Amino acid sequence: MRRFAFLLSVVVLLQGCNPNSSENLTKHPNVLFISLDDMNDWAQPLAGSSQSLTPNLVKFGEEAVNFTRNYCASPGCNPSRAALLTGVHTYRSGMYSNYQDWRKVPKLAESLTIGQNFRQNGYYTAGAGKIFHYEQVDTLGWDDYYPSIKKPMPDDNFPEKRPASMPRFKYMYNMFDWSGLPINDEETGDFETVNYITGQLKRKHDKPFFLAAGIYRPHLPWYVPQKYFDMFPLDSIQLPAIMDGDTTDLGPVAKELITRGGNYHKHVVAANQWKQAVQGYLASIAFADEMVGRLLKALSESEYAENTIVVIWSDHGWQLGEKMHWRKFALWENVTRTVMMMKVPAGVSALPNGSVVGRETANITSLLDIYPTLVDLCNLPPRNDFDGVSLAPILSNPDTLIARPVITTYDYGSYSIRSGPWHYIKYVDDSEELYNLDTDPEEWYNLADGDSLMDIRTQLAQAIPVDPIDLPEVSLIELQEHHIPPIRSKEYFYSKERADWMKRFDN
């Protein structure tokens, strides 16, 4: 009997030492939430380019789950971020454009943002840099914000003379430029953002935290310290793969995406700046990766390393001449596919063994899945109004299948549907594109014409929302001359008002 009592006491003692025993599991883990701006699949974990240098993202990918087939809700900073941070898809809110104030969109004004949710449930919430779209910060979601709620992004450095590289053309976005700067990392706005968050990681917290770091690069302008340009000698730069005649099988709306705004591709090529632009983007990716590395190093050296979930994401992708298109604002794969990686430490009650190490998943996922996943992992009150799903099952087993099409919208009425190898695009004028990404990763061969794949098209088209919400006019901001007016409804797309505005871009 004594021997049994002794053995029982040993078992109890050992259970008490087990970090994954129910008594010791962390119910409300910390969250480090890292946003990257305009980073496409050139980031090495996504293998979209052999030229990029992202050692910190690669290292993190070796520790985390890498969602390599992840997509944004919309290929614009504002609608993508608003959807992610509220959990509400664009077609259900009417939040379609950079030229809206999401806080004036009725459906979103009443929503509970991710910051508000964590704060209301006992978390200390702090952010810095670009999380929401510039000054459109959720004022109720933060205990502290750097530099401030009204000025959420630190000042940045610019060349003495601008433009530094790209000659201006009519209707050009005035930040469409690139140059190395004779400065150190410490003199950049992103360094200030990272420095603030690393400071938060060094201090004592008496409750769980949600820390959001909004790294601005590789968003334009591509002005970063010269050393990052030096990493990519101009004579080694490879241009994106293109095919002559690639755009001949596109419909009217897709062709308009290419030429509007002054026709960026034509002017970049004419100015002999294509290689320089690619160099600037690669340099900005490398700089952003260094900022990510600083954050991850600070976390690893802190007392919170073993109880903090890390999420790294980019709001959408970017094109640099593919299909003769530049920037975001389109529905092709290079633009809609984004970085998303997650790491959950062992000892979290919702996932006791933590996320698996260094795995990719074949699931097609969405940035909209981040919010419900964090609610699940951090034991916040469950909700049934999310348009994404919790990825917790995939974090523990990346082979778990979540079968569903993933939807991306651009403006009102244009949709990208990703399912299996298929990428289906249907525009507001009913023109279509269909690509098999297994056999055509560059999307050179539009398979939408003809009857051979009619069943596939019909099946994918069933995912298109039946009754999308029109863009609420009350949310529109004043357009500048170079802006593309957002498509507010089907009627507006065919209106004389829009036609008159778009005539300015005829060339």
C-alpha positions as CSV (number, residue, x, y, z in Angstrom):
1,M,0.0,0.0,0.0
2,R,2.9,2.4,0.9
3,R,4.5,1.5,-2.5
4,F,1.3,2.4,-4.3
5,A,1.0,5.7,-2.5
6,F,4.6,6.5,-3.3
7,L,4.1,5.7,-7.0
8,L,0.9,7.8,-7.1
9,S,2.7,10.8,-5.6
10,V,5.5,10.4,-8.3
11,V,2.9,10.4,-11.1
12,V,1.2,13.5,-9.6
13,L,4.6,15.2,-9.3
14,L,5.5,14.4,-12.9
15,Q,2.2,15.6,-14.2
16,G,2.8,18.9,-12.3
17,C,6.1,19.2,-14.2
18,N,4.6,18.6,-17.6
19,P,4.3,21.9,-19.4
20,N,1.4,20.4,-21.4
21,S,-0.6,19.2,-18.5
22,S,-4.0,20.8,-18.3
23,E,-3.0,22.9,-15.2
24,N,-0.1,24.5,-17.0
25,L,-1.5,25.0,-20.5
26,T,-1.7,28.7,-21.5
27,K,-5.3,29.5,-22.2
28,H,-4.7,33.0,-23.5
29,P,-1.3,33.1,-25.3
30,N,0.3,36.3,-26.5
31,V,0.2,37.2,-30.2
32,L,2.9,38.9,-32.3
33,F,1.1,40.0,-35.5
34,I,3.4,41.0,-38.3
35,S,2.1,42.7,-41.5
36,L,4.1,43.2,-44.7
37,D,2.9,45.6,-47.3
38,D,2.6,44.7,-51.0
39,M,4.9,41.6,-50.7
40,N,4.2,39.2,-53.4
41,D,5.2,35.5,-53.8
42,W,8.8,36.5,-54.6
43,A,9.4,36.0,-50.8
44,Q,11.5,32.8,-50.7
45,P,9.0,30.7,-48.7
46,L,6.7,31.0,-51.7
47,A,9.4,30.4,-54.3
48,G,7.9,32.9,-56.7
49,S,11.4,34.2,-57.6
50,S,14.9,32.7,-57.4
51,Q,16.4,36.2,-57.0
52,S,14.9,37.3,-53.7
53,L,16.9,37.1,-50.4
54,T,14.6,36.6,-47.4
55,P,16.7,34.5,-44.9
56,N,14.6,35.5,-41.9
57,L,11.3,34.5,-43.6
58,V,12.9,31.3,-44.7
59,K,14.1,30.5,-41.2
60,F,10.7,31.3,-39.7
61,G,9.1,29.0,-42.4
62,E,11.3,26.2,-41.1
63,E,9.7,26.6,-37.7
64,A,6.2,27.4,-38.7
65,V,3.3,26.3,-41.0
66,N,3.6,27.9,-44.4
67,F,0.3,28.5,-46.2
68,T,1.7,28.5,-49.7
69,R,-1.7,28.8,-51.4
70,N,-3.1,31.7,-49.5
71,Y,-5.1,34.6,-51.0
72,C,-6.2,38.1,-50.1
73,A,-9.8,39.2,-50.0
74,S,-9.1,42.0,-52.3
75,P,-5.9,43.2,-54.2
76,G,-5.8,46.6,-52.6
77,C,-4.3,47.6,-49.2
78,N,-7.5,49.1,-47.7
79,P,-10.1,46.5,-48.6
80,S,-7.7,43.6,-47.9
81,R,-6.8,44.9,-44.5
82,A,-10.4,45.9,-43.6
83,A,-11.6,42.4,-44.5
84,L,-8.8,40.7,-42.5
85,L,-9.2,42.9,-39.4
86,T,-13.0,42.7,-39.2
87,G,-13.5,39.2,-40.5
88,V,-16.0,40.4,-43.1
89,H,-15.5,39.8,-46.8
90,T,-15.7,42.7,-49.2
91,Y,-18.8,41.5,-51.1
92,R,-20.7,41.4,-47.8
93,S,-19.6,44.8,-46.6
94,G,-19.3,46.9,-49.8
95,M,-15.7,47.7,-48.8
96,Y,-14.0,47.3,-52.2
97,S,-11.5,50.1,-52.7
98,N,-8.5,52.1,-51.4
99,Y,-10.6,55.2,-52.0
100,Q,-13.0,54.5,-49.2
101,D,-13.0,55.0,-45.4
102,W,-13.8,51.6,-44.0
103,R,-15.1,53.2,-40.8
104,K,-17.9,54.8,-42.9
105,V,-19.0,51.5,-44.4
106,P,-22.1,50.7,-42.3
107,K,-21.5,46.9,-42.2
108,L,-17.9,47.4,-40.9
109,A,-18.7,50.4,-38.6
110,E,-20.7,47.9,-36.5
111,S,-18.2,45.1,-36.6
112,L,-15.8,44.1,-33.8
113,T,-12.2,44.5,-35.1
114,I,-9.5,42.1,-34.1
115,G,-7.9,44.7,-31.8
116,Q,-11.2,45.5,-30.1
117,N,-11.9,41.8,-29.6
118,F,-8.6,41.1,-27.9
119,R,-8.8,44.3,-25.9
120,Q,-12.3,43.6,-24.7
121,N,-11.2,40.1,-23.6
122,G,-8.4,41.2,-21.3
123,Y,-5.5,41.6,-23.7
124,Y,-3.1,44.5,-23.7
125,T,-3.1,45.7,-27.4
126,A,-0.4,47.8,-29.0
127,G,0.5,48.5,-32.6
128,A,2.9,50.5,-34.7
129,G,3.1,51.3,-38.4
130,K,0.7,50.3,-41.1
131,I,-1.9,47.8,-39.9
132,F,-5.0,49.5,-41.1
133,H,-4.8,51.6,-44.2
134,Y,-2.7,54.6,-43.2
135,E,-4.7,56.9,-40.9
136,Q,-7.8,54.7,-40.9
137,V,-6.8,53.2,-37.6
138,D,-9.5,51.6,-35.4
139,T,-9.4,54.0,-32.4
140,L,-11.1,51.5,-30.0
141,G,-8.8,48.6,-30.6
142,W,-5.5,49.8,-29.0
143,D,-4.2,50.6,-25.6
144,D,-1.2,52.2,-27.3
145,Y,-0.1,53.0,-30.8
146,Y,3.1,54.3,-32.2
147,P,3.7,57.0,-33.2
148,S,0.0,57.7,-32.4
149,I,-3.5,56.8,-33.4
150,K,-3.8,59.9,-35.6
151,K,-0.3,59.4,-37.1
152,P,0.2,55.6,-37.2
153,M,3.3,55.6,-39.4
154,P,6.7,57.0,-38.6
155,D,8.3,59.5,-40.9
156,D,10.5,58.0,-43.6
157,N,13.5,59.2,-45.6
158,F,13.4,60.3,-49.2
159,P,16.0,61.3,-51.8
160,E,16.9,64.9,-52.0
161,K,15.6,65.0,-55.6
162,R,12.5,63.2,-56.7
163,P,11.8,61.3,-58.8
164,A,15.1,59.6,-58.3
165,S,14.8,57.0,-61.1
166,M,11.4,56.9,-62.8
167,P,10.6,59.9,-65.0
168,R,7.1,61.1,-64.3
169,F,4.3,60.6,-66.8
170,K,0.8,61.9,-66.8
171,Y,-1.4,60.3,-64.1
172,M,1.5,58.4,-62.5
173,Y,1.2,57.6,-58.8
174,N,3.8,60.0,-57.4
175,M,5.4,57.3,-55.2
176,F,6.2,55.1,-58.2
177,D,10.0,55.4,-57.9
178,W,13.0,53.6,-56.5
179,S,16.5,54.5,-55.2
180,G,19.1,53.4,-52.7
181,L,19.6,55.9,-49.9
182,P,22.8,56.8,-48.1
183,I,21.3,56.0,-44.7
184,N,21.4,53.2,-42.1
185,D,18.4,51.0,-41.1
186,E,18.0,53.1,-38.0
187,E,17.0,56.1,-40.1
188,T,14.0,54.4,-41.6
189,G,10.3,54.5,-40.5
190,D,10.1,50.7,-40.5
191,F,13.0,50.6,-38.0
192,E,11.1,52.9,-35.7
193,T,8.0,50.6,-36.0
194,V,10.1,47.5,-35.2
195,N,12.0,49.3,-32.4
196,Y,8.7,50.2,-30.7
197,I,7.4,46.6,-30.8
198,T,10.8,45.2,-29.7
199,G,10.6,47.6,-26.7
200,Q,7.2,46.1,-25.9
201,L,8.7,42.6,-25.9
202,K,11.4,43.7,-23.5
203,R,9.0,45.1,-20.9
204,K,7.0,43.3,-18.2
205,H,3.4,42.7,-19.0
206,D,0.8,41.8,-16.4
207,K,-1.7,40.5,-18.9
208,P,-1.5,38.7,-22.3
209,F,-0.6,41.0,-25.2
210,F,-1.6,41.4,-28.8
211,L,1.3,43.3,-30.6
212,A,0.9,44.4,-34.2
213,A,3.9,45.5,-36.3
214,G,3.0,47.0,-39.6
215,I,6.1,47.0,-41.8
216,Y,5.6,49.3,-44.8
217,R,8.1,47.9,-47.3
218,P,8.0,46.6,-50.0
219,H,5.3,49.2,-50.6
220,L,6.3,52.0,-52.9
221,P,8.4,54.1,-53.0
222,W,11.3,51.6,-53.0
223,Y,13.6,53.9,-51.0
224,V,15.7,51.8,-48.7
225,P,19.3,51.9,-47.5
226,Q,21.8,51.5,-50.4
227,K,23.2,48.3,-49.0
228,Y,20.0,46.5,-50.0
229,F,20.3,47.6,-53.6
230,D,23.9,46.4,-53.5
231,M,22.7,42.9,-52.8
232,F,21.2,42.8,-56.3
233,P,23.7,44.0,-58.9
234,L,21.8,45.3,-61.9
235,D,23.6,43.0,-64.4
236,S,22.3,40.0,-62.5
237,I,18.6,41.1,-62.5
238,Q,16.2,38.8,-64.3
239,L,13.0,40.2,-65.6
240,P,9.7,38.5,-65.0
241,A,8.7,35.9,-67.5
242,I,6.5,37.2,-70.3
243,M,5.0,35.7,-73.5
244,D,4.4,37.6,-76.7
245,G,0.7,37.9,-77.3
246,D,-0.2,37.0,-73.7
247,T,-2.9,39.5,-73.5
248,T,-4.7,38.7,-76.7
249,D,-7.0,36.2,-75.0
250,L,-8.2,38.7,-72.3
251,G,-11.5,40.5,-72.2
252,P,-12.1,44.3,-72.2
253,V,-11.9,44.8,-68.4
254,A,-8.6,42.9,-68.1
255,K,-7.1,44.9,-70.9
256,E,-8.3,48.1,-69.2
257,L,-6.5,47.1,-66.0
258,I,-3.3,47.0,-68.1
259,T,-3.5,50.3,-69.8
260,R,-5.3,52.6,-67.4
261,G,-3.6,55.0,-65.1
262,G,-1.3,56.1,-67.9
263,N,0.0,52.6,-68.9
264,Y,2.8,52.0,-66.5
265,H,4.4,49.2,-68.5
266,K,4.8,51.3,-71.6
267,H,6.5,54.1,-69.6
268,V,8.8,51.8,-67.6
269,V,10.1,50.1,-70.7
270,A,10.4,53.4,-72.6
271,A,12.5,54.9,-69.7
272,N,14.7,51.7,-69.6
273,Q,13.8,51.3,-65.9
274,W,12.4,47.7,-65.9
275,K,15.5,46.1,-64.4
276,Q,16.0,49.0,-62.0
277,A,12.4,48.6,-60.8
278,V,12.9,44.9,-60.2
279,Q,16.1,45.7,-58.3
280,G,14.2,48.2,-56.2
281,Y,11.5,45.8,-55.3
282,L,14.0,43.0,-54.4
283,A,15.9,45.5,-52.3
284,S,12.7,46.5,-50.5
285,I,11.8,42.8,-49.9
286,A,15.3,42.2,-48.4
287,F,14.9,45.2,-46.2
288,A,11.5,44.1,-45.0
289,D,12.9,40.7,-44.3
290,E,15.6,42.2,-42.1
291,M,12.9,44.0,-40.1
292,V,11.1,40.7,-39.6
293,G,14.3,39.2,-38.4
294,R,14.7,41.9,-35.8
295,L,11.3,41.3,-34.5
296,L,11.7,37.5,-34.3
297,K,15.1,37.9,-32.6
298,A,13.6,40.2,-30.0
299,L,10.9,37.7,-29.3
300,S,13.3,34.8,-29.1
301,E,15.4,36.7,-26.5
302,S,12.4,37.7,-24.5
303,E,10.6,36.0,-21.6
304,Y,7.6,35.5,-24.0
305,A,9.3,33.3,-26.5
306,E,7.5,30.2,-25.3
307,N,4.0,31.5,-25.0
308,T,3.6,33.8,-28.0
309,I,1.8,32.9,-31.3
310,V,3.5,34.5,-34.3
311,V,1.5,35.4,-37.5
312,I,3.3,36.9,-40.6
313,W,1.2,38.0,-43.5
314,S,1.1,40.3,-46.5
315,D,-2.0,42.2,-47.6
316,H,-1.7,41.1,-51.3
317,G,0.8,40.5,-54.1
318,W,2.2,42.7,-56.9
319,Q,3.1,42.6,-60.5
320,L,6.2,44.0,-62.2
321,G,5.4,43.7,-65.9
322,E,3.7,40.3,-66.0
323,K,0.9,40.6,-68.5
324,M,2.3,44.1,-69.1
325,H,0.7,45.1,-65.8
326,W,2.2,46.9,-62.8
327,R,1.2,47.3,-59.2
328,K,-1.7,45.5,-57.5
329,F,-5.3,46.1,-58.4
330,A,-5.9,43.0,-60.6
331,L,-7.0,39.4,-60.1
332,W,-4.1,37.4,-61.5
333,E,-2.2,35.0,-59.3
334,N,0.8,37.2,-58.8
335,V,-1.5,39.8,-57.2
336,T,-3.9,37.8,-55.2
337,R,-1.4,35.2,-53.7
338,T,0.1,36.4,-50.4
339,V,2.5,35.5,-47.6
340,M,0.9,33.8,-44.6
341,M,2.8,31.8,-42.0
342,M,1.9,30.9,-38.4
343,K,3.7,29.4,-35.5
344,V,2.0,28.3,-32.3
345,P,4.2,27.3,-29.3
346,A,3.6,24.1,-27.4
347,G,1.6,24.6,-24.2
348,V,-1.3,26.5,-25.6
349,S,-4.5,24.9,-24.4
350,A,-6.2,25.1,-27.8
351,L,-3.2,23.4,-29.4
352,P,-1.2,21.7,-26.6
353,N,1.5,20.4,-28.8
354,G,1.8,23.6,-30.8
355,S,1.9,23.9,-34.5
356,V,3.9,21.4,-36.5
357,V,7.4,22.4,-37.4
358,G,8.4,23.5,-40.9
359,R,5.5,22.2,-42.9
360,E,3.6,23.5,-45.9
361,T,-0.1,22.8,-46.5
362,A,-1.7,22.2,-49.9
363,N,-4.9,23.8,-48.6
364,I,-6.2,26.9,-50.4
365,T,-6.6,29.5,-47.6
366,S,-7.5,33.2,-47.2
367,L,-6.2,36.1,-45.1
368,L,-9.8,36.1,-43.8
369,D,-8.9,32.9,-41.9
370,I,-6.4,34.7,-39.6
371,Y,-9.0,36.3,-37.3
372,P,-11.1,33.2,-36.6
373,T,-7.9,31.2,-36.1
374,L,-6.6,33.6,-33.5
375,V,-10.0,33.7,-31.7
376,D,-9.9,29.9,-31.6
377,L,-6.2,29.6,-30.4
378,C,-6.6,32.4,-27.8
379,N,-9.9,31.1,-26.4
380,L,-11.8,34.3,-27.1
381,P,-15.6,34.0,-27.2
382,P,-16.6,32.0,-30.3
383,R,-18.4,33.8,-33.1
384,N,-20.4,32.6,-36.1
385,D,-20.2,35.7,-38.3
386,F,-16.7,35.3,-39.7
387,D,-16.3,34.8,-43.5
388,G,-13.1,32.8,-42.9
389,V,-12.5,29.6,-41.0
390,S,-10.2,28.5,-38.2
391,L,-7.0,27.0,-39.4
392,A,-6.2,25.4,-36.1
393,P,-6.7,21.8,-37.4
394,I,-4.2,22.5,-40.2
395,L,-1.7,23.9,-37.8
396,S,-1.6,20.6,-36.0
397,N,-1.9,18.5,-39.1
398,P,-1.2,20.3,-42.5
399,D,-2.6,17.3,-44.3
400,T,-6.1,18.1,-42.9
401,L,-8.3,19.1,-45.9
402,I,-10.5,22.1,-45.8
403,A,-12.3,21.8,-49.1
404,R,-13.8,25.1,-50.3
405,P,-13.2,27.7,-53.0
406,V,-11.5,30.9,-51.9
407,I,-12.9,34.2,-53.3
408,T,-11.0,37.4,-54.0
409,T,-12.9,40.5,-55.3
410,Y,-11.7,43.5,-57.1
411,D,-14.1,46.4,-57.1
412,Y,-17.7,45.6,-57.3
413,G,-18.6,42.6,-59.4
414,S,-15.2,41.1,-60.4
415,Y,-14.1,37.9,-58.8
416,S,-11.2,35.4,-58.6
417,I,-12.1,31.9,-57.5
418,R,-9.3,29.5,-56.5
419,S,-10.1,25.8,-56.1
420,G,-7.7,22.9,-56.7
421,P,-5.4,23.7,-59.7
422,W,-8.0,26.0,-61.1
423,H,-8.1,29.8,-61.2
424,Y,-11.3,31.2,-62.5
425,I,-11.8,35.0,-63.0
426,K,-15.2,36.6,-63.9
427,Y,-15.3,40.3,-64.4
428,V,-18.1,42.8,-63.9
429,D,-18.8,42.7,-67.7
430,D,-19.1,38.9,-67.6
431,S,-15.8,38.3,-69.5
432,E,-14.0,35.3,-68.1
433,E,-10.5,33.7,-67.7
434,L,-9.7,30.2,-66.6
435,Y,-6.2,28.9,-65.9
436,N,-4.9,25.5,-64.8
437,L,-2.0,26.6,-62.5
438,D,-0.5,23.1,-62.5
439,T,0.3,23.3,-66.2
440,D,0.3,27.0,-66.7
441,P,1.7,28.8,-63.6
442,E,2.3,32.0,-65.5
443,E,-1.4,32.2,-66.6
444,W,-0.5,32.5,-70.2
445,Y,-3.3,30.4,-71.7
446,N,-6.9,31.4,-71.0
447,L,-9.0,28.3,-71.2
448,A,-12.4,30.1,-70.7
449,D,-13.4,29.9,-74.3
450,G,-14.8,26.8,-75.8
451,D,-16.9,24.0,-74.3
452,S,-14.3,21.4,-73.2
453,L,-14.0,22.9,-69.7
454,M,-17.6,24.1,-69.4
455,D,-18.3,21.8,-66.4
456,I,-15.3,23.3,-64.5
457,R,-16.3,26.9,-65.3
458,T,-19.9,26.2,-64.2
459,Q,-18.7,24.6,-61.0
460,L,-16.3,27.4,-60.1
461,A,-18.9,30.1,-61.0
462,Q,-21.2,28.7,-58.4
463,A,-18.9,30.3,-55.8
464,I,-19.6,33.8,-57.1
465,P,-21.7,35.8,-54.6
466,V,-25.3,36.0,-55.8
467,D,-26.2,39.4,-54.2
468,P,-23.0,41.4,-53.4
469,I,-23.5,44.7,-51.6
470,D,-23.0,47.9,-53.6
471,L,-20.2,50.2,-52.5
472,P,-21.7,52.7,-50.0
473,E,-21.2,56.1,-51.5
474,V,-21.0,57.7,-48.0
475,S,-17.7,55.9,-47.6
476,L,-15.9,57.3,-50.7
477,I,-13.0,59.7,-50.3
478,E,-12.3,62.5,-52.7
479,L,-10.5,61.2,-55.8
480,Q,-7.3,62.6,-57.1
481,E,-6.6,63.0,-60.8
482,H,-4.6,59.8,-61.1
483,H,-7.1,57.7,-59.2
484,I,-9.2,55.0,-60.8
485,P,-12.8,55.5,-59.7
486,P,-14.0,52.4,-57.9
487,I,-16.8,50.4,-59.5
488,R,-19.6,51.0,-57.1
489,S,-22.3,48.9,-58.8
490,K,-23.1,47.2,-62.1
491,E,-25.0,50.3,-63.2
492,Y,-22.0,52.6,-62.4
493,F,-19.7,50.4,-64.4
494,Y,-21.7,51.2,-67.5
495,S,-22.4,54.8,-66.6
496,K,-21.4,57.9,-68.6
497,E,-19.8,59.3,-65.4
498,R,-17.3,56.5,-65.3
499,A,-16.7,56.5,-69.1
500,D,-15.9,60.2,-69.0
501,W,-13.4,59.7,-66.2
502,M,-11.7,56.7,-67.9
503,K,-11.3,58.6,-71.2
504,R,-8.4,60.5,-69.6
505,F,-6.3,57.3,-69.6
506,D,-6.8,56.6,-73.4
507,N,-3.4,56.4,-75.1
